[in-house]
Amino acid sequence: MFTTRPELSGDFGMVASTHWLASATGMGVLERGGNAFDAAVAAGFVLQVAEPHLNGPGGEVPILLWSEAEQKVSVVCGQGVAPAAATIERFAELGLDVVPGTGLLAATVPGAFGGWILMLERWGTWSLADVLAPAIHYAEHGVPVLERISATIGSVEELFRQDWPTSAATWLPDGNVPKPGSKLANPVLAATYRRVVAEAEAASSTREGQLAAARKAWYEGFVAEAIAEFSATTAWRDSSGEVHGGLLTGDDLAGWSASVEEPLTYDYRGYTVAKTGPWGQGPAFLQQLALLDGFDLDGMDFLGADYLHTVTEAAKLAFADREAWYGDTDVPMADLLSPAYNAERRRLIGDRASLELRPGAPGGRAPRLPVFPDPGTASDAPGLSGARKPQGVGEPTVGKGVGEPTVSRDGMVKGDTCHVDVVDRFGNMVSATPSGGWLQSSPTIPSLGFCLGTRAQMFWLQEGVATALRPSARPRTTLSPSFALRDGKPWLAFGTPGGDQQDQWSLNFFLAVVHGRLNLQEAIDAPMFHSEHFPSSFFPRGSRPGVMHVEDRVDAGVIAELRRRGHEVEVQDSWSLGRLSAVARDGAFLKAAANPRGAQGYAAGR
């Protein structure tokens, strides 16, 4: 199969990510004696600067890792929680029945810093100053402006000028949208990270003490104080069309910390796939595997009509269960992954495309779906009671004057997030998907150089559903790093940006390696597809029943057959779907590959 670049192979270390500066940074750490955890943290902080339209310091990060010393997979949860004041009643008082997609009301505790520092503290070896040095350098001296950064800032230029002047000061240098290829700096963010390092080094002479002091500076010190003051004393226009302040307080930040959890796993034909718990959408990957385990994918033509139909119909069922059951609550995952349940669900997959959202009843429990917004109702003030206007799909979306990132065919700006994978010569592996705190999420906090995230838009303002807004609960995030073992041995760390598509594109990649027998780069380069059948996790929560996106490199006869079976196939450009990267331990070699789409993802290694 044609590949855009070779699969990398070596025995020293590999880094793959969504931006070449992050991959080069991570590889530089490995070359200087750091391990995979040090490299991933340094790369993660660089991504905040290199891809500010896709993640930032005010966002979050879930991480899956393999520790060679511990011989196990662990989850680091860097997903912050809703403020204590964030209740359904509070939003109702504001006349809102949907959490706005932008602005201060949608902020959760910024978890990225805590997540990265926890991994560095427990498994890394480098100091805080060393892992932050590359990000500080790029924030101070500037990064090359990607076309998508320029397009994103251009899409919200009017909003910044008219309503968010602190963002205009940060992202419109000399008063203009930065041009592609120009240099964009963020000296205020550089100063913030320098101060964190200075306070940490003044507090302790040890690595551990400095990391603890840095965490305190962020969640109890000057960073937390600036966030709390900004949230309490300012108000800004958000995607509801109205002006609102924030709910996040200093107590919310001080009361949260990143955590280490056990992963959820599923054994599939000699492979064990590990994902986060159902506070994220990751288990939908496992549910798809459980459904597909009953089909002979090896007997189907890879990327043929039977194959694409079967995989897509399994995705519809798994994501219907996501809508009914997943959240930061008691989720019946044992039943959802059980053989009996999936045998019953598998029988729902027929020869025709389903146009219904069909959650199951694990253990006899009756599913409860949120009441979805009517996508046919339009309003100039989406998010106000009774008013819903579709604003595009994906993670995150930007409509004119809305402010959440890539320009689609309908003129909307839509985007992804970021991802980084690392494997070192010791055998340690990391898969991390940082996101949130996009430059267009909410107004820049002028003393810090970054904005808060908007992950609370994933809560529903409806009692009794799994994703109902609750104080101090985690939103059901779409962020979904992946890890797999082969024959019980650590094998593959992988993932992709893409919001709701993450656990479709990642699954397609995994199946391409397992059933298509492609190498990592071939699997990433293969034509990609996904369903838009189920509700979006993002404001304003629209769905497109039966709609299926395929790249135009899929055979025309296959597309015709899918349409005959009832799929609403929308053909996309040749290299437009999927943003995968991956690293692997494969026998005597370490391997890596990265996505060519968008011309910015790269792998490095030797």
N, C-alpha and C positions, 0 to 999 in steps of 0.2 A: 504493500500500500504506500502511496505517496506520502512523504512527510516534509514539513517545511524546514526541518532542522533535524540533526541526529539526536537519538536518545543518548544522554551522557552516561559514561561508565568510567569508574575509577575505584580507588580503595582508600582515599583520604577523607573526603567529605563532600557533601552535595547540599546546595541551597536552591530552592525554586520559589519564585514569588510572582506577584502581579506587577512588579516594577523592577527594572534593572538596578536601580540604586540600592534597593533593599537587598536584592540577591548578592550584589557585589559587597555590600556591607557585611552581610552574614558570612560570606566566604572569607572576607578579610579577618573576621573574628576567629574562624577556624584556623586560618593560616598562622595566626598569632597565638595559638595554643588554647583558645577557648573551646568549650564544648557546644553541643547542639543547642542547649538551653541559653547559653550566653549569646550565641549567634542569632537565635530567633528573637530574643528580646531586643538586641540592637537593631535588627532588621525591622521589627515591629514599630519601634519609635521612629525610624526613618520613614516608614510608610505614612505616618501621620503628617510628615512634611512634604513628601513626594506626591502623595495622593490625597490632598486635603479635601477634595470634593467627595471622597469615598470613606474617609475615616478621620478621626481627630482625637486629641487628648480627652475630650468630653464624652467619648464613646465607650465601647465595651469590647471584651474579647473572651470567647470560649477557646480552650486549648485542649487538645488530646496529645498525650506524650507517652513515649516508652522510655523507662529508665532501665538501662542495662544493669545497673547495680541492684535495683529492686526486682528486676525481672517481671515487670507488670506494666499495664496501661493505666494511666490516671487521667482524670479530667480536672482541669483548673477552670473554675467558674469565675470569670471576670465580668459577669453580667450584673449590673447594679439593679436596685429595687425601686419601686414607686415610693414617693414621699409619704410620710405619715398622714399628711393632710389630703392626699389624693383619694377621694372617695367618689362613688357614683353620685351621692347626694350633692357633693360640692360641685361637680360638673353640671348637674341638673339645675342648681341655683344659677349657674352662668348661662343657662339656656342651651346647653350642649348635649347632644345625644351620641356624639362621636368625638373621641379625643383628637384634637387638631394634629395635622401631620407636621406642623412646624411650630416654632415658638417655645416659650418657657413652660407652658402647661404640660407639654409632652415629655418633659425632662425626667429621667431617672438618675439615680446616683451614678456618676461616671466611674465605671468599673475597670476600664482598660489599664490604668496605672496600677491599681491593686493587683490585677491578674498577672501582668508582666512581672511586677516586683515579687509576687509570691513565688512564681516559677524560678526567678533568678535566685531568690533566697534559699529555696529548698533544694534545687537541683543544679544551679549554676555555680560558677567559680569566679566570675569577674566582679569588679566593683561597680557601684552605681555610676561613678564618674566615667568609667571606661565604656559602659554600654550606652550612656547618653551622649557621649562625645560626637558620634557621627550625626545624630539628629540635631544637636546644637549647632554643629558646623553648617548643615544645610539650611537650618532656619535662619542663621545669621547671614550666610553668604548667598543663599538662594538656590532654587532647583529649576531645571528647565521646565517651562510650562507646556504640558501636554495639550493637544487640541481639545480634549474633553474637559480639562480644567478651564480653558478659555471659554468653551461653549457653555459650561455650567455657570460661570460667573456672568457671562453675557446674558443668560436666561433670567437672572435675578438682578441685573444691574439696576433696573427701575425700582425694584423693591428696596435694594440697598440705599439708593440715593434718596428715595422719598420717605422710607419708614425705618430702615436699619442703618443709621449713619455710622455706628461703630464698626459694622461689617464693611461699609464702603471704605472706611479709613484703612482697614486691613487688606482688603482684596481688590481695591481699585487704586493701585499705585499711580501717583501723579494724576489721580482722578479718572483713569481710563481702565477699560477691561484689558488685562494683560494679553498680549498676542502670543499665539503658539510659537514656541522656540525661544521666547524671551526668558528672563530670569526673574523669579518671584521669591522674595524673602519674607520672613516673619520674625523680625528682631524682637518683638515683644514676647513671643513664645520662647525664643532662645534665652531671653532674660529670665523667664519663668523657670525653665529647666536649670539654668545656671544657679538661680537662688535655691532651688531644691537641693542641688548638689552641695552648695556652700553651707546650707543649714545642716545637712546630713553630716558633712565632714567636721563641722564645728561641734556637733553633738557627740561624736564617737570616733575612736581611732580604729575600730574594727569594721570589717565588711558587714557583718550581721547588724551591728549597732547602727551603721549608716543607713542600711536599708530600712530598718525600723524607724529611724528618724525621718527618712524621706517619706515613708508612708504616713507618718504623723503630720508632716508639713502639708501633705496633699489633702488628707481627710479631716484634720483638726486644726491645721495651722493657716498660713496666709492664703493658700489656694482655696480651702474650704470657706474661709472668711469672705473672700472676694466673690465666690459663687453665691453664697448665702445673701450677701448684701445686694448683689445684682438681681437675684431672683425676687427679693422682698421689696426693693425700692424702684424698680423700673418696670415698664409695661410696653408691649410691642404688638403690632399687628401680626396675626398668625393666619393660618389657612382657613380659619373660620370666617375671616373677613373682619373680625373684631380685634380690639386691643385688650390684651391680658397680661398680667404679671405671672410670676411663677409660684410654685408650692414647695420647692426644694429648700431645706433649711440646713444649718450647720449640724444640728442633731442627726438629721438623716445621713449625712456624710460620715459623722463620727461613729454612728451605730452600725455601719456596714463594713464588711471585710470580704475579700476574695476567699474562696474555699477550694479544697481538694475533695473530689468525689470519686466514687467508683463508676466506671462506664456501664452502659447497657450494651449487651452483645448478642449476636445471633450467629450460629454456625451454619454455613452454607457450602456444602460440597467440598469440604476440606479447608475452607477459609472461615475465619472468625472476624466479623466486622464489629468494631467498637464505635459507639456514638455517645453523645451527652444524654442526660435524662430528658424526660418529656417537658421540662421547662424550656427546651428548645425543640425544633422540629426534627432533630436528628433521628429519633426512632422511626420516622416515616420511611427512612432508607431501609431499616431492618424489617419493617412490615412489608415493604415491597419484595424484599428477598424471600420472606416467608411465603408470600403468595406465589412468587415465581418458582419456588422450589418444586412445585407440582407440575411444572411445564417442561417440555423437552426443548429448551432453547438451543441446545447443540444440534438438534434436528431441524431447526429453522434456518433459512438463509439469513446471515447476519445483515441487519438493516433492510431485510425484506419486509413485505407487508405483514406477514404473520408475526414476525418479531416485533416490529414497531407497534402493531395493534395490541399485542399481548402486554408488552411493557407499559404502554400508555394506559390501558384499562386497569392494570394493577396499581399504577400511580393514582388513578382516580379514587380507588377504594381506600388506599392507605391515607391519602390526604383528606378524604372525607372523615376518617377516624381522627386525624389530627384536629379537624375543626370541632368535633364533638367531645374529644377526650383530653387533649393535651393542654397543659398549663402547669403553673407552680402550685400543684395541689396533689391529691391522692389519685394517681392514674393507674388503671388496671393493666399495666404493661405485661404481666405474666400471661393474662388471658389474651391480650391483643397479639402476642407472639406465639400463642400455643398452637400445636398442630391441628387440634379439632376446630378451633375458631377459624383458622386460615383455610382448612379444607372446605368449611361451609362458605366462607367468603369467595373462595376461588370459583365456586360454581356460578357466581354471578357474572363471571367473565364469559361472554358469548361471542358470536361471530360479528355482532353489530356494535358500534360505538354507543356507549351509554351517554345519555344526556341528563341524567339525574345525579344528585349528590346523595350517596347512599352509605351513611355511617352504619357500623354494625352494633351489636348488643353483646359485648364481651361479658361472659359470666352471667348472661341474662339481664344485665343492666340496660335500661332503656337509654338510648343516646339523646342528648339535648343539644341542638344546634342554636347558635345565636340567630336572631332575626336579622337577616342581611339587608343592607340598604338596597333600594330599588335603583338599578343602574340606569333606568330610563328616565328618572326624575332629574331635572336640571335646575340649578340655582347658581346665582353669583356668590353665594355665601355657603359653600359646602361645610358641613359640620354643625351648623346651627340646627336647632330642632326642626325637623320636617324638611330639611334642605339637604340634598345630596347631588353632587355633580361629579361624574367620573373625571379623574385627573391623571389618567394613564395607569400603567401597571409597572411592577418590578420594585427594586430596591435601590435607592429611593426614587421618587418621582417629582418632577418640577413642572408645574404649569405656570403660565405668566402671572407674576405677582403672588405666587403661592410660596415658593421658596424651599422646596426640598431638593440625583444627578442624572449625556449622550442624546442627542436629538433623534427622535423616532420619526417614522414616516408621517405621523399625524401632527408633527410639530412639537410634541411634548419632549421634554428632556428627561431621559430615564437612565439609571445607572446601576451600579453593582455595589461592591464593597472591596475588600482586599483579602489576600490570603498569602501565607508563607509556610513552606515545609523545609525541614532541615534533617539531615542525618550526618552523624560524625563518625570518625574512625573507631570510636569506642563502641558504637552500636546504638547510641541514644538517638531518638527520633522525636520530631515535633511536627504537629499539624495545628495551625492557628488561623482563625478567621476574625481579624479585628475589623470593626465597623463602627458606625454611629459618630455623632459629633461632626457630621459633614459641615463644610463651611456655609452651606445653605440651610442648615437645620434651624438655627435660631441666631439672634444677634451676637456678635463677638463681645465677649467680656473684655473691655479695653485694657484692664490692668494685667490680664493673663495672656491675651493673644489667641484665645480659642473660644468656641461656643459650646453650649450644652447640647446633648443629644436629644432625640425625640422618640426613643424606643417605646415610651408609654402609649404611642398610637396603636400598638398591637393589643392593648387591652380592649375589652368590650365593656360598654357602660350598661350592662344588663346583668341583673342578679341571677345566680343559679347556673351560669355556664362556666366551663373550666377556665376560660380566659377572662373572667370578670375582674374588673379593677378592684384591687384590695390594697390597703396601705402595707408597705414593706414587702410586697410580693414581686417576684420577677415576671416581667412580660414574657410571653411565649415567643422567643426570638426565632428568626429564620437562620441565624448564624450557625453553621454546621460543619466543623472540621471532621475529618474521617480518618480512621486507622484500621488496618487489617493485618491479621496474622495468617500465615499459610502453614498448614500442618503443625499448628501450635507455636510457630516461630515468628517473631516480628518481621514484617514484610513491607508494608506500604503505608505511607502517610500522604494524604491527598486532600484536595478540596477545591472550592471555587467560590467566587462571588456570585451574586444573582438572586438574592431574596428568596422567594418561594421556589425558584428553579434550582436552588443549590442541591437539594436532595433528589432531583431528577437528573441534572447534568452529572453530578458525582456518581450516581448509580449507573448511568449510561456508560461512563468511563470505566467503572469497575467491571461491568458486564462485557465491555469491549475487550478488556484484558483477559477475563476468565473464559468467556464463550467465543469471542471473536478471535482470541489468541493473538492479539496485537501487542506490540511493546508499548511502553509508556507514551512515547511521542506519537506513535501511530494512533493510539486510543484517543489522545487529546486532539489530534488533527482530524479524526474521523468526523463525518457529517453528524451534526447534533440535532436533537429534537426535544420537545417538552410539551406538556399539556397546560392549558390555562383554564381548565374546566372548573376548578375549585376557587373559593374566594381568596382574594389577595390578603396578605397579612398587613398591608399598608393602607393608610388613608386614601380613598374613602371606602375600601374593602369590596371593590367590585369583583365580579366573576364573569367568565365567558364560557358557558356550558358547551362542551363538545369541541371547543377550539383547540387545535393542535398546530404548533409551529415546527417546521422542518426547514433545514437549510436546503438551498436549491441544488446542492450536490447529491441529494437523495434521488434515486432513479425516478424518472417521470412516470413509469409504469407503476411503481410502488405508490407514488402519490395518488395516481388515479384509482388504484385499488382501495386505498385508505378512504378516499372520498366515497367510493361505492359502498363501503361499509358504514358510512354515516358520520365519519370524522369531518369536522369543519377545518380543513387543512389550509393554513396560511403559510405560503412559501416565503422564506426569508433569504436574505443575501447569503452568499456562499460561506463567508467566514464571519458570522454574526452571533452565533449562539454558543455559550459555554466560555468559561475562563479558567479552565483547570490548570493546576500544577501538581506535581507529585515527586516524591523521592522514595527510593526502595532499597532494601537489603536483599540482594538476589545472588545467593551462592557466595562466591568469593568477591563479588563486586558490589559497590554502591552505585545506584543509578538515579537519574533525574530527568525530568522533562517539564516544559512550560508551554503555556498557551501563546500561539502566534497572533490570535485575534486582537485587534487594537494596537499591535506593534509596540507593546511595552513590557509584557511578561517575559522573563528570561530565567533560565537555570544556569548555575555555575557549579563547577566541581572539578575534582581531579583524583 
